[in-house]
Amino acid sequence: MSNRSSRRRPPAERGFLPGTPQFHLETNLPAGSEFTFGEERSFFVAFMRAATLWRSGVLALLLFVTGLSGYGQQVTHVPPFVGTNSETWERFGSGFLPSGTSILGGIATISGSSLETATSFQMCTVRGRPSDGMILLDSDRPSNPVTISFSQPVSAFGAYWGSGLHCFGDPPSILTFQDVAGNIIGTDSFVYTGDGTLMWHGYRFGTPVQTITRTAGDHREGFAFDGLRATVAAGALPRAVLADFNSDGHPDYVLYNAGTRQTAIWYLNNNFYIGGAYGPTLVTGWRLGGAADFDGDSHSDYALFAANTHQTALWYLSGPTFIGSAYGPSLPGGWELVGAADFNGDNKPDYVLYNSGTRQTALWYLNNNVYAGSGFGPTLPNGWALVGTADFNGDGHPDYALFNSATRQTAIWYLSGPTFIGSAYGPTPPGGWTLVAAKDFNGDGKPDYLFYNAGTRQTAIWYLNNNVFVSAAFGPTIPAGWSLLGP
């Protein structure tokens, strides 16, 4: 069992709720129909210079005793992988880590007792060392399980683990994996027997996972882990939030800082950065699902979603300034808020919902924060993610912008309200680039693609005529510590 010398460190500061929502409404989603992917294809492929930064290192081989429980092929072991999100703990330095801290680039939170970041971990007869950099996370004799909760379900997860050795009988670490509905899809149990170098243990999930819980075999065994990797499930890829916050007719970026949970707005003129301002700080457990003018005051507002409670909320803004809030309708289990746009033509933004279990989409029509009706949208095919909404064919109805992270293809699904009416492939980006949003950046009345390169932190805009590539330009590069992809 782990044994640590006494250390006392102040917890890191976190942001607080800048307003208290005043309204709450629950509704049920009505039944509807499904649609399949269309066959129309554009063969135009555009190319752009891009560079992806990759980290590499030499990993020590360790002996590790492990065994997956009998859940069929829902959970399988995988070797080290890159993933869509990572966490090395370096940004936290050494100190106590508050329960509920945002990790993995904002797509997850970690909760539990005795959490702290440090340069090593005394595992009784050996000293644990970070797998990369200088910092690892540990929990010495925790009083309860440690839980990682994902705001966006993941298809793979892995980390380098260590635990007590030759102290209290070497009880195992037990991992439990739950899907978005709270069903257990698998468990794993392992005992660390290495030399202090943390050991990789990775998994691929047949059903996307929303919660991972680590429990000690004796309910007290401490542990350390480092080098976390996760892959957001197809259909739930991180997406950017764009809106016109300074009323100049050009969409702006919303940036997110996973360490402080603060947001910032970067004002753009087409692809050029012209200024920025801090926005409100998000509350732990809430993520930004979209932005639109919900109260009709000509200022874009934040639409928030809490995965644990299924609640939604609107934060009303004047430019970047928070001026009030209200609860929106609560979503049924398994559904998440992934966007906001006016789908029924009443000049009032609506919610776009997604169910990762069924891959179905749905539209909830709103009057400000009040639920006014709903309809099922088309069901996404395997491998495709909904990353944006915009009117690509100019018929007055928003359409879906889709991205396939495996093939790197893009596609547009044309809609009339919630009804699928056709589709076309869009241009395919080069490796390292991910489609994260769609808006009209150059003011020609035709939506464009926004791409993000997580390795270089660069953004790029591809100007389109419907689904056809016209030209491209780099946008501003996101500073270290900030992401274009929200939690």
PyMOL commands that set and color helices and strands:
alter all, ss='L'
color gray80, all
select helices_A, chain A and resi 90-92+104-106
alter helices_A, ss='H'
color red, helices_A
select strands_A, chain A and resi 25-26+64-68+75-78+85-87+95-96+101-103+108-111+115-118+121-123+126-128+136-139+146-163+173-179+184-192+199-216+223-232+242-243+252-256+262-269+272-281+286-292+301-306+312-318+321-330+335-341+350-355+360-367+370-379+384-390+399-404+410-416+419-426+434-439+448-453+458-465+468-474
alter strands_A, ss='S'
color yellow, strands_A
deselect
rebuild
show_as cartoon
